[in-house]
Amino acid sequence: MSMPAVADFARDFPILARPVRGRRLAYLDNGATTHKPEAVIEAESRFYRESNANIHRGVHWLSQHATDLYEQARERVRGLLGAARADEIVFTRGTTEAINLVAYSWGRANLRPGDEIVLTGMEHHSNIVPWQLVAGQAGATIRVVPLTDSGELRLDAYEALLGPRTRLVAVVHVSNALGTVNPVARMIELAHAVGARVLVDGAQAVAHQPVDVQALGCDFYAFSGHKLYGPTGIGALYARSELLEAMPPWQGGGDMIRTVAFEGSTWAEPPQRFEAGTPNIAGAIGLAAAIDYVAAIGLQRIADHEHRLLEHATAAVERIPGLRLIGTAPEKAGILSFVVDGIHPHDLGTILDAEGVAIRAGHHCAMPVMTRFGIPGTARASFALYNDERDVEALVAGIGKAQQMFGRRPHR
Ligand code: C6P
């Protein structure tokens, strides 16, 4: 039997069968969050029906069973990222919390006055603001790698920014606003040559290409489960074990201690040290199911499918008069950001919505990108494994309709 085409797996996603505004849903807002396959929905609900208990503390069977499932989920994340050890994986609420963990734990322990943090001009706010908060407290400075007109990082400028003061480079793997895939392996090599640590924001990467943290050589890697067909409220931080072992806790509570006394407390080993309180147990189990799901299809197959769709969509929208793509790097993942003459991105988003086409409009929590390109925002279509040419056709037809409504294009 031949393998089904990647987009045929759309049938595994119950929500895609529901009409929206009376039409077939063309869901092109996967950068914001992806839909969930039956296997993920079922894994989460099965946990509550059959295995629910708190973890790490119970002596009873169900608690031990729930603990096993939770720790197996950690092992799945280790496999997804190619980490050497499962205790290098800390569960978090998502990318944002993972970056805040590094900023508040590693950053506060290691940043000194005069130190420099190198960010890039295409970071999501969650890879800017935590650094501003801790840099301000530590007296450290933020330096920013500029972008080219096609939305790539200026590597010459990056190299020039690196030096003995650089303590950390924090860079997005795939830009959510431009789609650019950054040359992170090379950037990590250059940063390590000056003794800096590197955090990679993988929020838009892990669902769209295979990732191997050991091959990349990064020190920290952050991602969210909900952009990988998993539940919301769960994600993970990968951190190299020798860094994690030296890092102080950033949140206190149950499960992260070894001993507690009023005179002072001592900490559990990583990763427990960084998982204070009852975690999102069901979410971790749902995330494991999502990882199994994409692994069964194959991340490289998913990447190839999305790449073909991106090329098809790029060619189709380039034929639309008055449309300008924002982000035209040669290395791109499935994100198409654009502006249309005379139509505000929000109006475009509303008109497309009436046609059953879900896109995102605005600054995408990457305001410095919008400032760089001199625009208030973009309309963004972002692809997932279940999208196909019909979604692109609906998008193109919807843009045409918006142009007619705004009198920007004659009726044909
Ligand atoms: N970007 C988008 O529509 P959280 O919210 O923690 O799951 O992910 C934050 C985040 C961090 N980095 C990048 C590159 C991201 O794209 C995101 C989330 C969504 O583009 C919501 S703004």
Boltz pocket constraint, residues with backbone or C-beta under 6 A from the ligand:
constraints:
  - pocket:
      binder: B
      contacts: [[A, 31], [A, 32], [A, 33], [A, 93], [A, 94], [A, 95], [A, 96], [A, 97], [A, 124], [A, 126], [A, 127], [A, 172], [A, 174], [A, 175], [A, 176], [A, 177], [A, 201], [A, 203], [A, 204], [A, 224], [A, 360], [A, 364], [A, 365]]
      max_distance: 6.0
